[in-house]
């Protein structure tokens, strides 16, 4: 969709010479539109033409005697600040009023370092460049999910804002989306914050219970993670060895005496029976 913006240049013949009048002095358009302007070269005796800077071109689309209508190319943010002038070839010494072209465009966000890793407890800082016209204010910037309440937003320059978290917590780690708005439109960009916890964890390459033989060597490989270099220690558990002997275990003293008494009684009974048998014979 093209936006037609008409600017009238008047070239008026006076006794003292020609003068050029532009109305208005500034022309504002939205990126993607074109600018249509009219140069009136009445009394100049020749058709006017338009000069422009900063990559803008203007071509005539209609001519009515000394009234010429010009149309620019499709305008972009790179054309912002261009200067246009309606000239008359009848008297090149005359300088006409200038028109400064203002191109308004939606934000374009650039995040420096989209993947950021910090240690827990350290400060996190990020600069975000936002190219926009009109410029985006701090009120036009939002981040989702919400950053911690201690986050500070600052203005570095006209197009750069800073985001600072003074003391990063491990639960601040997340993927964030920045949104910038102005009167023309909206843009979004993402960044990832990774937080290394201060406490270290250790993982081993072998099971916690390992069987081995005497004089053998056991190699353990441990890997640690965390922002603070940990001290790794190993603990050996002593396993007692029970030796089983084939020698019978002596009976308690009381049990030994009881067995001896039984043997003596049996012996006396045998003698008594032999004596009885002898008497009857």
C-alpha positions as CSV (number, residue, x, y, z in Angstrom):
1,X,0.0,0.0,0.0
2,X,1.4,3.3,-1.0
3,X,1.0,6.5,0.9
4,X,0.7,9.6,-1.3
5,X,2.2,12.7,0.3
6,X,2.1,15.8,-1.8
7,X,4.5,18.7,-1.4
8,X,4.2,21.8,-3.5
9,X,7.2,23.7,-4.6
10,X,6.6,27.2,-6.0
11,X,9.0,29.0,-8.3
12,X,7.8,32.6,-8.5
13,X,9.2,35.2,-10.8
14,X,9.9,38.4,-9.0
15,X,11.6,41.6,-10.0
16,X,14.6,40.7,-7.9
17,X,14.8,37.2,-9.5
18,X,13.3,33.8,-8.8
19,X,12.7,32.3,-5.3
20,X,11.8,28.8,-4.2
21,X,9.3,28.0,-1.5
22,X,8.7,24.5,-0.1
23,X,5.7,23.8,2.0
24,X,6.0,22.0,4.4
25,X,9.7,22.1,5.2
26,X,9.7,18.5,6.3
27,X,7.9,15.4,4.8
28,X,7.2,12.4,7.0
29,X,6.3,9.0,5.5
30,X,6.2,5.4,6.7
31,X,8.8,2.9,5.6
32,X,7.5,1.1,2.5
33,X,5.5,4.1,1.2
34,X,6.4,6.6,-1.6
35,X,6.4,10.4,-1.5
36,X,4.7,12.3,-4.3
37,X,5.6,16.0,-4.6
38,X,4.7,18.8,-7.0
39,X,7.1,21.4,-8.4
40,X,5.5,24.6,-9.7
41,X,7.8,26.5,-12.0
42,X,5.4,29.2,-13.0
43,X,7.0,32.2,-14.6
44,X,10.3,30.4,-14.8
45,X,10.0,29.6,-18.5
46,X,11.1,26.0,-18.2
47,X,10.1,22.8,-16.4
48,X,11.6,22.2,-13.0
49,X,13.4,19.1,-11.8
50,X,14.0,17.5,-8.4
51,X,17.4,16.6,-6.8
52,X,17.6,14.3,-3.8
53,X,20.3,12.8,-1.6
54,X,20.8,9.6,0.4
55,X,19.6,7.1,-2.2
56,X,16.3,8.8,-3.0
57,X,15.3,9.1,-6.6
58,X,12.3,11.2,-7.9
59,X,10.8,10.7,-11.4
60,X,8.2,12.8,-13.0
61,X,4.8,11.2,-13.4
62,X,2.8,14.0,-15.0
63,X,3.5,17.4,-16.5
64,X,1.0,20.3,-16.8
65,X,2.8,23.3,-18.4
66,X,5.2,24.4,-15.6
67,X,3.6,22.1,-13.0
68,X,5.4,18.8,-12.7
69,X,4.5,16.0,-10.3
70,X,7.3,13.8,-9.1
71,X,7.2,10.4,-7.3
72,X,10.0,8.9,-5.3
73,X,11.1,5.3,-5.1
74,X,9.7,3.1,-2.3
75,X,11.3,4.5,0.8
76,X,13.2,2.6,3.5
77,X,14.9,3.4,6.8
78,X,18.1,4.0,4.9
79,X,16.5,7.0,3.2
80,X,15.7,8.7,6.5
81,X,17.1,12.2,6.5
82,X,17.3,12.6,2.7
83,X,17.1,16.1,1.3
84,X,15.0,17.0,-1.7
85,X,15.1,20.2,-3.7
86,X,13.0,21.5,-6.6
87,X,15.3,23.2,-9.1
88,X,14.6,25.3,-12.2
89,X,17.0,25.1,-15.0
90,X,16.1,28.7,-16.0
91,X,18.3,30.1,-13.3
92,X,20.6,27.7,-11.6
93,X,22.0,30.4,-9.3
94,X,18.7,30.5,-7.4
95,X,18.6,28.1,-4.4
96,X,15.3,26.7,-3.4
97,X,14.0,25.7,0.0
98,X,14.9,22.2,1.0
99,X,12.7,19.4,2.2
100,X,14.1,17.0,4.7
101,X,12.6,13.5,4.4
102,X,11.6,11.8,7.6
103,X,11.0,8.0,7.3
104,X,9.4,6.4,10.2
105,X,9.9,2.6,10.7
106,X,9.3,-0.2,13.2
107,X,11.9,-1.4,15.7
108,X,14.7,-3.8,14.7
109,X,16.3,-5.5,17.7
110,X,19.9,-6.7,17.7
111,X,21.1,-8.6,20.8
112,X,24.9,-8.8,21.3
113,X,25.7,-12.4,22.5
114,X,22.3,-14.2,22.4
115,X,23.7,-17.1,24.5
116,X,25.2,-15.9,27.8
117,X,26.7,-18.0,30.6
118,X,27.4,-16.6,34.1
119,X,28.3,-17.9,37.5
120,X,25.7,-17.9,40.2
121,X,26.1,-14.7,42.3
122,X,27.8,-12.8,39.5
123,X,26.5,-9.8,37.6
124,X,24.7,-10.3,34.3
125,X,24.8,-7.5,31.7
126,X,23.4,-7.4,28.2
127,X,23.3,-4.5,25.6
128,X,20.4,-4.4,23.2
129,X,20.4,-2.2,20.1
130,X,17.0,-1.1,18.8
131,X,16.9,0.7,15.5
132,X,13.6,2.5,15.3
133,X,12.0,5.8,14.3
134,X,10.4,7.1,16.5
135,X,12.9,5.8,19.0
136,X,11.7,3.2,21.5
137,X,11.5,4.4,25.1
138,X,12.2,2.2,28.1
139,X,8.4,2.0,28.5
140,X,8.2,0.4,25.1
141,X,10.5,-2.5,26.1
142,X,9.4,-5.7,27.8
143,X,11.0,-9.0,28.6
144,X,9.2,-12.4,29.1
145,X,9.3,-14.3,31.3
146,X,9.7,-11.6,33.9
147,X,13.3,-10.9,35.0
148,X,14.0,-10.6,38.8
149,X,12.9,-7.5,40.6
150,X,16.5,-6.4,41.0
151,X,16.9,-6.0,37.2
152,X,18.1,-2.6,36.1
153,X,17.2,-1.2,32.6
154,X,19.5,1.7,31.5
155,X,20.0,3.9,28.4
156,X,23.4,3.6,26.8
157,X,22.7,5.9,23.9
158,X,19.8,6.8,21.6
159,X,19.5,3.3,20.1
160,X,21.0,1.1,22.9
161,X,19.6,0.0,26.2
162,X,21.3,-2.2,28.9
163,X,19.8,-4.9,31.0
164,X,21.7,-5.7,34.3
165,X,21.0,-8.3,37.0
166,X,23.4,-7.5,39.9
167,X,23.3,-10.9,41.6
168,X,22.2,-13.8,39.4
169,X,20.4,-16.7,41.0
170,X,20.3,-20.2,39.5
171,X,16.5,-19.9,38.9
172,X,17.2,-16.9,36.7
173,X,18.4,-19.3,34.0
174,X,15.9,-19.3,31.1
175,X,15.2,-18.4,27.5
176,X,13.9,-14.8,27.3
177,X,12.1,-12.8,24.7
178,X,12.6,-9.0,24.3
179,X,9.8,-7.0,22.7
180,X,10.1,-3.4,21.5
181,X,7.2,-1.2,20.4
182,X,6.8,2.2,18.8
183,X,4.0,3.9,16.9
184,X,4.9,2.0,13.6
185,X,5.2,-1.6,14.8
186,X,6.8,-4.2,17.0
187,X,9.9,-6.5,16.9
188,X,11.1,-9.3,19.1
189,X,14.4,-11.0,19.8
190,X,15.5,-13.8,22.1
191,X,18.5,-14.6,24.4
192,X,19.4,-17.5,26.6
193,X,20.8,-17.1,30.1
194,X,22.7,-20.1,31.6
195,X,23.7,-20.0,35.3
196,X,26.4,-22.2,36.6
197,X,25.7,-23.1,40.3
198,X,28.3,-22.6,42.9
199,X,28.0,-26.0,44.5
200,X,29.8,-28.8,42.7
201,X,28.5,-32.3,41.9
202,X,30.6,-35.4,41.3
203,X,29.9,-38.3,39.1
204,X,31.9,-41.6,38.9
205,X,32.6,-43.8,35.9
206,X,32.2,-47.0,38.0
207,X,29.4,-48.4,40.3
208,X,29.5,-47.5,43.9
209,X,30.1,-51.1,44.9
210,X,33.0,-52.8,43.1
211,X,34.5,-56.3,43.9
212,X,38.2,-56.9,43.5
213,X,40.9,-59.2,44.7
214,X,43.8,-58.6,47.0
215,X,46.7,-56.5,45.5
216,X,44.5,-55.5,42.5
217,X,44.2,-51.9,41.3
218,X,40.9,-50.1,41.0
219,X,40.7,-47.0,38.9
220,X,37.9,-44.4,39.5
221,X,37.3,-41.5,37.1
222,X,35.3,-38.7,38.7
223,X,33.8,-35.7,36.9
224,X,32.9,-32.5,38.7
225,X,30.6,-29.6,37.6
226,X,30.1,-26.2,39.2
227,X,31.5,-22.7,39.1
228,X,33.8,-23.3,42.1
229,X,36.6,-25.8,41.8
230,X,35.8,-28.6,44.2
231,X,38.1,-30.9,46.2
232,X,37.6,-34.5,45.2
233,X,38.3,-37.2,47.9
234,X,37.8,-41.0,47.9
235,X,36.8,-43.2,50.8
236,X,37.8,-46.9,51.1
237,X,35.6,-49.2,53.1
238,X,37.4,-52.0,54.9
239,X,35.8,-55.5,54.5
240,X,36.6,-58.0,57.2
241,X,37.5,-61.6,56.1
242,X,36.3,-64.5,58.3
243,X,38.4,-67.6,58.1
244,X,36.5,-70.9,58.8
245,X,38.6,-73.6,60.6
246,X,38.0,-77.4,60.3
247,X,38.9,-78.0,63.9
248,X,35.9,-78.8,66.1
249,X,35.0,-76.2,68.6
250,X,35.5,-77.5,72.2
251,X,32.3,-77.9,74.2
252,X,31.6,-75.8,77.2
253,X,32.9,-77.2,80.6
254,X,29.5,-78.1,82.0
255,X,28.7,-80.2,79.0
256,X,32.0,-82.1,79.2
257,X,31.4,-83.1,82.9
258,X,28.0,-84.5,82.0
259,X,29.3,-86.7,79.2
260,X,32.0,-88.2,81.6
261,X,29.4,-89.0,84.2
262,X,27.3,-90.9,81.7
263,X,30.3,-92.9,80.5
264,X,31.2,-94.0,84.1
265,X,27.6,-95.0,84.9
266,X,27.5,-97.2,81.8
267,X,30.8,-98.9,82.7
268,X,29.5,-99.7,86.3
269,X,26.3,-101.2,84.9
270,X,28.3,-103.5,82.7
271,X,30.4,-104.7,85.7
272,X,27.3,-105.3,87.8
273,X,25.7,-107.4,85.1
274,X,28.8,-109.5,84.7
275,X,28.9,-110.2,88.5
276,X,25.2,-111.3,88.5
277,X,25.8,-113.7,85.7
278,X,28.9,-115.2,87.5
279,X,26.8,-115.9,90.7
280,X,24.2,-118.0,88.8
281,X,26.9,-120.0,87.1
